[in-house]
Structures are given as C-alpha cells and as structure tokens.
Amino acid sequence: MIKVSVSYRGSSILHLSITGHAMSAKRGQDLVCASVSSIATGALNALDRMVSKACDLTLVKGEDALIEIKVLENGNHDVQIILQTVLAQLETIENQYSKYIHIAKQEV
C-alpha cells in the first residue's frame, strides 16, 4: 500500500511524504503506482525549479521508496499552490483506489 503522510498548520502544508508500493498489479502494469509516481515526480521537479530554497526534497528509489517534502518557508505561496495541487491529485486517486493508497493528515 502507498502511504501518504501530510502535516499541516492551519491551511498550510508543512510536510508531505509518500512511501510504499501500491501492488495493485504486476510490476510495470501498476497504474496506481505509476500515477502516484508521476504526481510525485512532477511535484519534486516543480518545487526544485520554482522554489528550490523553500523546501527540503528527498527521493529514495527502490524497495524502500520514499518521497519527502519538508517546507522551509511556510509562507511561500508558490510552495503551497504546488503542494495543495499534489494533495488534491492524490486524494482523487485515493477516492478510486482506497485499497492501494491511504492519506493520513495531521495538524501540528
């Protein structure tokens, strides 16, 4: 299962991590995993290109896959737009494939 963890304060996302594998199909045919990977990769690329100093980005590939985004500049509007978009996309996938992806939100 893919696990998404989101920490927020008020309406601002402070931390977002994605771990695990969907296992909804054979390797190379898993549309849930491919969708989440595409969303996460796009987010990392956008944050790196547009606001690289506003976030700490981590990507670990392989069996222990991990994508982690730590917000360093909480008031950065561009960061929040990107992260809110990512969250909306992941929630859309969770609504259709809740057996393979779970999003946990925590206010800090």
ChimeraX attribute file (.defattr): number of C-alpha atoms within 10 A of each C-alpha:
attribute: neighborCount
match mode: 1-to-1
recipient: residues
	/A:1	16
	/A:2	21
	/A:3	17
	/A:4	21
	/A:5	16
	/A:6	19
	/A:7	16
	/A:8	15
	/A:9	12
	/A:10	8
	/A:11	9
	/A:12	19
	/A:13	24
	/A:14	23
	/A:15	19
	/A:16	21
	/A:17	19
	/A:18	22
	/A:19	18
	/A:20	18
	/A:21	22
	/A:22	20
	/A:23	17
	/A:24	16
	/A:25	11
	/A:26	8
	/A:27	10
	/A:28	8
	/A:29	11
	/A:30	14
	/A:31	15
	/A:32	22
	/A:33	22
	/A:34	15
	/A:35	14
	/A:36	20
	/A:37	15
	/A:38	12
	/A:39	17
	/A:40	23
	/A:41	14
	/A:42	14
	/A:43	18
	/A:44	23
	/A:45	14
	/A:46	15
	/A:47	21
	/A:48	15
	/A:49	10
	/A:50	13
	/A:51	15
	/A:52	15
	/A:53	13
	/A:54	18
	/A:55	21
	/A:56	16
	/A:57	18
	/A:58	12
	/A:59	14
	/A:60	11
	/A:61	8
	/A:62	8
	/A:63	9
	/A:64	9
	/A:65	13
	/A:66	16
	/A:67	19
	/A:68	20
	/A:69	22
	/A:70	17
	/A:71	21
	/A:72	15
	/A:73	15
	/A:74	16
	/A:75	12
	/A:76	14
	/A:77	12
	/A:78	14
	/A:79	25
	/A:80	18
	/A:81	13
	/A:82	16
	/A:83	24
	/A:84	15
	/A:85	14
	/A:86	18
	/A:87	19
	/A:88	11
	/A:89	15
	/A:90	19
	/A:91	17
	/A:92	12
	/A:93	17
	/A:94	18
	/A:95	11
	/A:96	11
	/A:97	14
	/A:98	14
	/A:99	13
	/A:100	18
	/A:101	26
	/A:102	20
	/A:103	16
	/A:104	10
	/A:105	13
	/A:106	11
	/A:107	12
	/A:108	9
